[in-house]
Amino acid sequence: MRTQVAIIGAGPAGLLLSHLLHLKGIESVVLETRSREEIESTIRAGVLEQGTMDILTETGVGERMKREGALHHGIELAFGGRRHRIDLTELTGQAITVYAQHEVIKDLVAARLAAQGQLLFSVSGTSIEGVETDKPRVRFMHEGEQHTLEADFIAGCDGFHGVSRPAIPDSKRQDYQRIYPFGWFGVLVEAPPSSDELIYAQHERGFVLVSTRSPTVQRLYFQCDPKDSVDNWSDDRIWNEFHTRLENGDGWRLKEGKIFQKGIIGMRSFVSTPMQHGRLFLAGDAAHIVPPTGAKGLNLAVGDVKRLAQGIDDFYRSASEAGLASYTEQALKRIWRAEYFSWWMTSMLHTFEDASPFQRQIQRAELENVVNSRALSTALAENYVGAF
């Protein structure tokens, strides 16, 4: 098998890269270990920045997002028994859309198949060879047969646990990581929205996020011990925890409903550099992870592949390798800013068990400063919508 770009991973990064390359007349093959049904049904939240919304719309895969996604012009910070609105649009002129990641994947898969794109699902035994030559290749098993895919470039879009990042030698790679001492307990609930906009709540018992999936399904999270088990949490206990952390003096109350999914996710900050080695380029979670507090994961992946697609296009159109040579340097500027913002939001809103009384008062003062200072509110809004 032969193609111009071999893409490992059919998440948002890999699928969007394939779509962008197709629009530029560049061939690609996407390899994915899971089935199509699995990638389209793995439920993950999604907050899309203005730039991500624009890219999906401009490339013809944003119609369902605009029709079914929830366009939000603000968010709320809740603490001390009160809610404070950050008007994203008034402060930045931009907005965000709540549209689940697996819905983005469905739209991209449909677009690639409609264009006769090559998507190979349920592959196994994937390995990468020859990235320091001009003929890199990927070996894999598909439908019981061994295959070798030769390409000009390999894009590693296979996530944190994939084979792409380890293909860069340890001696040439540096990883930065912080693992947080807490996780998020997430539930999906059959209920109408409790709020028109996302609520980020800080409470002495821990953080809460009130999000949405659709007019009838809501996504809710509360801070928990990452080693806890969902079996320890009955529905009644879950609702009691949410109400305790969210109650305020204005009569507002979270709407309950049937909980049909529970899960616990750990939280980490992670960056691997460089994001390239020879003809291998990393994008998305293969190169970096952010805590979900800043809503940056999917958006960073989109930024990566937009830049990578342009560099590959420059290579074929004008034989220029400048864009590819500077890929890591340029991508990391945005990545580290997003890492900072995600760390800042996490630190400001979560409860740290080892925090002293002084540190807890400083945390409260920081929240007060953010909601009472237009400059600080603007800084939060600009980072949240990706206005940089």
Buried (B, 14 or more C-beta within 10 A) or exposed (E): BEBBBBBBBBBBBBBBBBBBBBBEEBBBBBBBBBEBEBBBEEBBBBBBBBBBBBBBEEBEBBEBBEEEBBBBBBBBBBBEEEBBBBBBBEBBEBBBBBBBBBBBBBBBBEBBEEEEBBBBBBBEEBEBBBBEEEEBBBEBEBEEEEBEBBBBBBBBBBBBEBBBBEBBEEEEBEEEEBEBEBBBBBBBBEBEBBBEBBBBBBBEEBBBBBBBBBEEBBBBBBBBBBEEEBEEBEEEEBBEBBEBBBBBEEEEEBEBBEBEEBEBBEBBBBBBBBBBBBBBBBBBBBBBBBBBBBBBBBBBBBBBBBBBBBBBBBBBEEEEEEBBEEBBEBBBEBBBBBBBBBBBBBBBBBBBEEEEEEEEEEBBEBBBEBBEEEEBBBBBBBBBBBBE
